[in-house]
């Protein structure tokens, strides 16, 4: 069932649905709220961890919405098979293009892909980055296809112009965990979800560096003391310390990020922060 443009009733979004009216649900969907639609063989896995903590509260408050669609509902035949053996032979099973095509078409959002992308969680996809999550958070929503077994028929990926995204260089038993990771990374960037916008601005990857170390009370724990500069109240010195710590930990743990951070943008001169870091590196050599 495809989405139809909804009508706004105050802050609530109302549209034709086979489910009870949104006004009657415990999770009212606010007009214009970001939405994740997940195509899966295991809809009972959702919301899972997304129903807890800040993402769970935001879901209950209607800041974002979640719909889990059972792929098997779009299968036909007596046994409603969703998979078959790989063409050319090999181990395992592959999700069928005809079943997935129907599921995708039946749940298609009435928006172009630039504001409602369709994502297949795959180890061979583009690595998920903070910048990618930020892009997704500015969309109207997204559809996520969770694979199982040996994957999905390539033809449906090509025919429906599906974007492939990977959460890391490893293989899971299915795409549901990966989908929850991607949704969590995206939803937390939606305004009002975190409550404090600065929390997202200061964390790892937001400025190309890993996050600086964090401390809190007690001031001394097992003989270890919070760095004095953090207790000084001098905001300029604290900012400089945090910047230097971010640069140091990035250089040590993620040389790839450090090289990208140092690289001049478009051939222009390095920023003051980059130049300072470069001078410090020269002294160390």
N, C-alpha and C positions, 0 to 999 in steps of 0.2 A: 504494500500500500504506500503510494508516494505521498510525500508531504504536500499539503496544500497551504497557501498563504494563510496564516492565522490571523484572527481578529484579536485586538487587544481589549481587555476588560479591566481597565485600571492598569495595575502592574502585571496581571495574570495574562498568559497567552492561551487563547481558546481556539481549538480547531477540531475538525471532524476526526473522530477516533473510535476504534473498536473497544478501547478501554474506558473505564468510568471517567466521567468528566474531571478535568484537571482541578476544578474547584473542590472536588470531593476527595482528592488524594492527600496523602501526608506530605508529598513533595510537590508543591505547586510549581509549575514551570513559568518563570517570569518572562514577560514579553522581551524578545531579543536576547534571551539567555543563551550562552554558548552551549552547544550540545554535542555529546559523543554518542555515536550510534555504532554498536559493536556487532559484527556478524560472526557468530561462533556456534560450535556444536555443543557448547556447555554454557548456556546463558545463566545457569545457577551460580556460576563463578563470580558474577557481578552483582553488586558493586565491589565485593571483596574488600581489600584494604582501602579502596577509594571511599568506602562508607564510614571510615574512621577519621578522627582528628580533624584538621582544618578543611580537608577536601570533603569529608563527610558532613561537616556542619554547613559548608557552602552548598552542598547538594541538597540538604534539608531546607536551607534558606532560599533555594531556587536561583542561586547565582550561576549555576550550570545544571545541565540535565543529562541523564544517562538512559540509553535504551539498548537493551541486549536483545538481539534478534537471533532466533534459532535457525541456522542454515537448513536443518532437516525439514523445516516447515515448507521449504520450497522444492523438496525432492518429490518425485512421482513414482508410480509403480507400487506393487504390493509391499515391497520391503523398504521403500523410500531410501534407496541406496544413495549415498553422497560421494562415494569414492569407487575407484577401480584400480586394476593393476597398471603399472607404468608401461607405456608404449615402448617397445624395444626390449622389454624384460627388465628384471631387477627386483630388488627386495622392496617390501612395503607396499603402500597404497598411495594414490594421488587423488586429491579432491577434484571432482568433475567440473568441467567448464560450464556445462549446461545448467547444473544445479546452482553454481555460484553466480552465473550470469543472471538467472531469475531472481536470486536473493538480492543482488546488487540493484537490479532494475526496479524491483518491487519496493525497495527502501530508499531510492535515490532522492536526494534533497533537491529542491527547485532552485539551486544556485550553481553558478559556474565553479569550476574546480579551484580557482584562485582564492575563493572565499569559503569553499567547502571541499577540501581535498579528500580523496579516497586512498587509504593507506593499507598496504599489505605488510605485516610484520614479518621480516625475512632476514636471515643471517647475511644474505648477499646484498641487502639494501644499503642506502647511504647511512653512515653513522649518525645517530641522533645527537644533536648538539643543542646547546642553550639557545643559539640563534634560531635553530629550527623550531624549538618549542615556543619561542617568542613569536615567530611567524604564525604558527598554528593558533596561538592564543588570540591573535587579532582577527581570525576568521569567524564566520558565523557558527561553525561547528566542523565536525569531521566524521567520516565513516572509516572504521577500522576492520579489516578482514583478518581473522585469526586462523592461521593454517594449522593443520594436523598431519600426522603420518609423514610422508615424504614431501609434502608441500601441495601446491595447487597447479592445475593445468596452466601452462604458460599462455595459452591463447586468451584466457579471460583477463589476464594482466595486460596483455597487449590491446585487446579489443575495448576494454573499459578504461584504458589509460590510467592504470593504478600505479601510484607511487610506492616504491619499496623503501622501508626504513628498518635499520638494524639497531638494536640496543647494545650490541657488543659482539666480539669475535668468539661466540660460543653458540651451542645449539640447545634449545629447550624442547620439551615434549610437545609444546603447542604455543600458539601465539597469545594466549590469554594473559599470561604474566607480563609479556612484553607490551601488550596493549595497555595494561594498567600502569606500567612504568611511563609510557608515553603520555597517557592521559594525566597522570599525576604531575609530570614535568610541565605540562601545558596549563592545566587548571590553576596551579599555584601562581601563575603569572596573570591571571584574570583579575582585573581591579576588584578590590575589597575582599578577595579570598584570604590573603595573608593578613590583612588588617593594617600592616605597616609596609608601605610601598618601598621603604628604604631597605627592608630585609632582602628583597630580590635584587636590589641594585648593588649591594655590597658583597654578594656571595660569589663563589667560584664561577669562572667563565664569563661573568657579566661584563668585565672589562678586558677580557683576554688573558687574565691571570688566575691562578688558583687563589683561594681565599687565605687571608692571614690567619694565624692562630687566634683562638678565642679563649677568654678567661672569665671567671666570675668568683664570687665569694665561696669559701673563706680566702682571705688575702694570703695566708700561708697554709699549705696543706702538705703533710709529711715532709716538712722541711723545704718544700718548693714554694717560691714566692712569685706572685704576679709581677711581671716586669714593671719597674718603677714608673716608666714613662706613661703607662696606662692609668696610673693613680695620680698623675701630676695635675690633671685638669687643663693642661695646655693642649687645646684642640689641634693646633698646627703641628706640634711635635708628635701627637698621637697619630695624626693622618700620615705624616712622613714615616713613622715607624711601621705602620700597617702596610704602607706601600712597599717599603723595603723588604718586609717579611714576605709579602705576596710575591715579589720578584725573586727572592731567594728560594722559596719553596717551589716555585714554578720552574726555575732554572735547574734545580736538583731533580725534581720528580717527573717533569714533563718537558724535556728538551724540545719537543715538537711545538708546544705552545710558546715556549720561550723564543724560539726562532721566529715564529709568526709575529710575536709581540714586538720583537726588535726590528723586524723588516719594515723599511720605509713604505708608507702607503702611496702607491702610484708614483714611486720614485722621488717623492718629496723628502725634505730633511726630517730626521728623527725628532720626535717631540722632546721637550726638556726632560721628561721622566726617562725616556729611552736613552738620551744622551748621558744622563746621570748614571744609569745602569751600565751603559757601555764603558764609561770611565772607570767605574768600580771594577768591572771585569778585567780591564786592562791592567789595573794595579795588582790584581790577584795573579795574573799570568807571569 
